[in-house]
Amino acid sequence: MPRGMFKSRTFRRIKVKVPGNTVKLHYRRRKPSKAHCASCGKVLSGVPRELPLKMKNMAKTKKRPERPYGGVLCSACSRQLIKQKVRKISDFSTLNKEDKALFNTRA
């Protein structure tokens, strides 16, 4: 009889052939769901789908892409966001002091 915690489907069942030529059930934790983009919801590429124990031992560069917003936004959304920020900065830099003061006051 399995222990109570193994009766639910939290753990996946794996059939393993053990020495003695018998097949036994082993229980392993399920992998977490895939990482999704915070903006559009698309599945992120380059982000592994591993258990926290394996992720802990992984190098930081293996856990997510090395770009701004890597592991949070997909490449298309991060590109779009960076373009928006650059446009905002360039628009802001062309304004004179009085107009900049209007932007800084928030009600």
C-alpha positions as CSV (number, residue, x, y, z in Angstrom):
1,M,0.0,0.0,0.0
2,P,1.3,3.4,-0.9
3,R,1.7,6.1,1.8
4,G,-1.1,8.6,2.0
5,M,0.9,11.4,0.4
6,F,1.5,9.2,-2.7
7,K,-2.2,8.5,-3.2
8,S,-2.9,11.9,-4.8
9,R,-1.7,12.8,-8.2
10,T,0.8,15.4,-6.8
11,F,3.5,12.8,-7.4
12,R,3.8,11.1,-10.8
13,R,4.2,7.4,-11.0
14,I,7.2,5.9,-12.7
15,K,7.7,2.2,-13.4
16,V,11.3,1.2,-12.6
17,K,12.9,-2.2,-13.2
18,V,14.8,-2.9,-10.0
19,P,17.5,-5.6,-9.5
20,G,15.7,-8.9,-9.1
21,N,13.9,-8.3,-12.4
22,T,10.7,-6.9,-10.7
23,V,9.0,-3.7,-11.8
24,K,8.2,-1.3,-9.0
25,L,6.4,2.0,-8.8
26,H,8.6,5.0,-7.9
27,Y,7.0,8.4,-7.1
28,R,8.6,11.6,-8.3
29,R,7.4,15.2,-8.0
30,R,5.8,16.7,-11.1
31,K,7.7,19.4,-13.0
32,P,6.4,23.0,-12.6
33,S,4.5,24.6,-15.5
34,K,6.3,26.4,-18.2
35,A,7.2,30.1,-17.7
36,H,5.0,32.5,-19.6
37,C,5.5,36.1,-20.8
38,A,4.1,38.7,-18.3
39,S,2.8,40.8,-21.1
40,C,1.3,38.5,-23.8
41,G,1.3,35.1,-22.1
42,K,3.4,33.3,-24.7
43,V,5.6,30.4,-23.4
44,L,9.1,31.7,-22.8
45,S,11.9,30.0,-24.7
46,G,15.3,29.6,-22.9
47,V,13.8,29.1,-19.5
48,P,14.1,25.5,-18.2
49,R,11.2,23.7,-16.7
50,E,12.9,22.0,-13.8
51,L,12.3,21.3,-10.1
52,P,13.5,23.9,-7.6
53,L,16.2,21.5,-6.4
54,K,17.7,21.3,-9.9
55,M,17.2,25.0,-10.6
56,K,19.2,25.8,-7.4
57,N,22.2,24.0,-8.7
58,M,22.0,25.5,-12.2
59,A,24.1,28.5,-13.2
60,K,22.3,31.8,-13.4
61,T,22.9,32.1,-17.2
62,K,21.2,28.7,-17.7
63,K,18.0,29.8,-15.8
64,R,17.0,32.6,-18.1
65,P,18.2,34.5,-21.2
66,E,20.8,37.1,-20.6
67,R,19.0,40.2,-21.9
68,P,16.9,42.9,-20.3
69,Y,13.7,41.4,-19.0
70,G,15.0,37.9,-19.7
71,G,12.8,35.3,-18.0
72,V,10.0,37.8,-17.6
73,L,9.1,39.0,-21.1
74,C,9.3,37.2,-24.4
75,S,11.8,38.7,-26.9
76,A,9.1,40.5,-28.9
77,C,7.5,42.2,-25.9
78,S,10.9,43.2,-24.4
79,R,11.9,44.7,-27.8
80,Q,8.6,46.6,-27.9
81,L,9.0,47.8,-24.3
82,I,12.6,49.0,-24.9
83,K,11.5,50.9,-28.0
84,Q,8.7,52.6,-26.0
85,K,11.1,53.6,-23.3
86,V,13.6,55.1,-25.9
87,R,10.8,57.0,-27.6
88,K,9.7,58.4,-24.2
89,I,13.2,59.5,-23.3
90,S,13.9,61.1,-26.7
91,D,10.5,63.0,-26.5
92,F,11.3,64.1,-23.0
93,S,14.8,65.3,-23.9
94,T,13.5,67.7,-26.6
95,L,11.2,69.5,-24.2
96,N,12.2,72.8,-22.4
97,K,12.4,73.3,-18.6
98,E,8.8,74.5,-18.2
99,D,7.3,71.5,-20.0
100,K,9.5,69.1,-18.1
101,A,8.2,70.6,-14.8
102,L,4.6,69.8,-16.0
103,F,5.5,66.2,-16.4
104,N,7.1,66.0,-12.9
105,T,4.2,67.3,-11.0
106,R,1.7,64.5,-10.3
107,A,-1.6,65.0,-8.7
